[in-house]
Amino acid sequence: MTSQSKPDPHSVPSHHGDLYGINNWGNDMLCVDGSGAVALRLPLEPDSTPTPLPQVMDAIETRGISAPVLLRVQQFLDQSLTQLHDAFNNAIRTAEYKGAYRGVFPIKVNQQAEVISHLMTAGQKYNYGLEAGSKPELVIALSQPLPEDALLICNGSKDEAFVRLAILSRKLGHNTVLVIETLDEFDIIRRVATELGIRPLLGIRVKLTERVTGKWQESSGDRSTFGLGAHDLVTLMGRLRDSGFLDCLVLQHSHLGSQVPDIIDLRRAAAEACRFFVELTAMGAPLTHMDLGGGLGVDYTGERRSEENSVNYTVTEYSTNIVETIRYALDEAGIPHPTIVTESGRFVVAHSSIFIFEVLGATLYDAPQKPEIKDDDYHLMTDLMAVENYISGPRFQEALNDAVYYRDELRALFRRGQIGLDQLSRAEQGFLYLAGLFKSALRQDPNLNEVAEPLAAFTDHYYGNFSLFQSLPDVWAIDQLHPIIPLQRLNEEPTRQAIFSDITCDSDGKIDKFVLADGAADALPVHDLKEGEPYHIGVFFVGAYQETLGDLHNLFGDANVVTISLDGHGGFDIEHETEADTIAEVLSYVEYDPRDCLDAFRKRVERALKAGRVNASERRQMITAYKDSLAGSTYFD
Ligand SMILES: *Cc1c(COP(=O)(O)O)cnc(C)c1O
C-alpha cells in the first residue's frame, strides 16, 4: 500500500507524489515541484512555471486569511469550459453534423455569484447559457448577462410565479424554455401564456426507460421522479395540439442523473432520447433542440473505470458518442439535425476548487520508547515486550496475535483489580511501541498487508481544523471520494498512515477513504508533524455541489473562499475573497441576535461585579473576550 523505498535524501522529488496517484487524477493541473510541494499548473500552457500551494497558503495567511480555505482557481474553470465546448465542436466537425452545440450551466451545481458571473463572462464566446431548477435560480439567471443566442432552460417543479417570470422574460429577448415536467404544469403554462399574450418556448421532459449504473442508479429509469412516461407524453401531445401550443414545443429534455460512470449507459440513453425525438417529431412537434441533461462525470480517482467515483470515458468520447448517435438516428429517420444541448455541471466546476485545511494535532498509535519493566510486574508484561524479538520475518502474524492477546490480558487484570494504573499505562505504552514496529515492518514488506488487518485499529488520527458537514458534505452523505494529499514535504517519505477527524463533536466527522495510486485505501500516507511548522492537507475537485449543501453542524460556518488566478511564473493574483462566517453571523442564522447575546452576557458580568466575584479589570477582560469571539472565526484561530 505504501511506498517501499527507504528514506533517501536524493530521491526524485515527485516520487512520493506518485504514491498518491497525482499523475492519474491530476489532469495536468497539478504536479509536485522540486521542493516537494504540490503545485498548480496552467493546463493549457505546459511551459509555464507551476505555483506551489504552500506558498499560496503562506501568502494569503500573511494577508490575514487563514485555513480552512476554499481555493478557487480561475483558469481551471476556464479550462473545463473550453474542454467541453472544444470537444463538442470537434465532434460536430468530424461527424459533419449539421446542428450546433449549446451548453447551459445548471445553477444548482454551484450557485455562488462569483462562479456564475465568471462562467457567464468566459462563456460569452460559446453562447453559454444557464439552467434554472427553481424560482430562486431563475431569479439569478435573469440577473446575468446572457448572450443573445444562449438558452435559459427552466427545469424542476414550477408554480405560477415561476412560469410568469419565465414567460415574461421572452420579451427581453431571452431564449427561455419552460420544460414541462408534469401534465398539471402545462395547465399553468397555458393559462399564464394566454393571459400574458406571449408565446412561450416549451420543452418536454421525457422519462427514459434505460437505467444507469452509479450513485444515482436507484433514481434512474422507472424510478425517476421527473419526466413524462410514454402514456403521459401522448396525453400531453394531444393537449398541446388541442390548445394550439404544439408549435411552441422546441426542445426535448432528458436527464439520467449525475456522475454516470459508464459511457455505454450514456450512449444508450442518447439513442433512446433519439427514438422519442423521432416519434414526437412525427406527431407534429417542431422540435429543434435535444437536451441530454447532466451526467458527464469526473474521474475523481483517476482509475478510468466504470466505478462510482470514476468514469470510463473522456469528455472527447462523451461528445463523440452523443454526436454520432444522434446523427445516425436522425439521418435514418430523415429528420434535420437538432441543436445538441447538455447541462453539464459537475464537469464544468468540480476541478476548479480545492479545499485546504491545517492539521492541528495527532493521536499517534505508536510510541517511540519502550516502557520499563519492573520486578514485580506480571509475567504477561515481559511476554508482551518479548514480542519485539520476532516481529520481522515469517512470524509477523504470530507476533501480532500475541501482542494483542497479552495486551488484552493485562487490560483484564486491571479490570479485576490485579494490576494498578501504573502497570496498565506501561502495558498500553508497550503495545503502542510494538505497533510502531509492526507498522514499519509493514512499510518494508507490503506483502504483509494481508495479515495486518488488526493493525487498522492503530491508524493514526490527524485532527484537522475544518467541518466535514460544512465543507465536504458529499464525503459524509454519499461517500464521495476526492483526491486528498498533503501539500508539502513530498520529497520526504511519508512514514505514517492517518485518517482525518474534523473539529465537530460528531464521530461521523471524519475522512477515512482515500484515493492512492494503486486504488482506494483506508488511510492516507502522511508525515510526522513538526513543531511550529504548518501541515496543510488539500482536498481536490470540490467545486461541484459542495458549497451550499453544507450545514452548520456544531455551528461551524462557511470557510474563507479565495479565488486566485495563476500568473504562469510561479505566482498568483487574488481575484476575489469572501471572508468566513463570523460567530455573530452564524448565530444570526439560527435566529439569535448577537447584540442581545452580548447584552445578556454583560448583565451577568455586571451582577458578578456587584457581588464581588469579579473585579473591574476582570470584567473588562471578560467582555472583550466575548466580543472578540462574536467577531471571530468559528474555526480555530
Ligand atoms: C443536477 C442536474 C444537472 C447537472 O448534472 P451534472 O451531472 O452535474 O452535470 C443537469 N440537469 C438537471 C435537470 C439536473 O437536475
The ligand as an ORCA input file, in Angstrom:
! r2SCAN-3c Opt
* xyz 0 1
  C     -28.412     18.177    -11.396
  C     -28.834     18.344    -12.783
  C     -27.888     18.576    -13.797
  C     -26.404     18.585    -13.550
  O     -25.865     17.304    -13.638
  P     -24.274     17.062    -13.677
  O     -24.172     15.610    -13.630
  O     -23.709     17.768    -12.504
  O     -23.762     17.621    -14.928
  C     -28.349     18.805    -15.063
  N     -29.667     18.770    -15.350
  C     -30.595     18.535    -14.394
  C     -32.025     18.513    -14.779
  C     -30.215     18.301    -13.109
  O     -31.136     18.039    -12.175
*
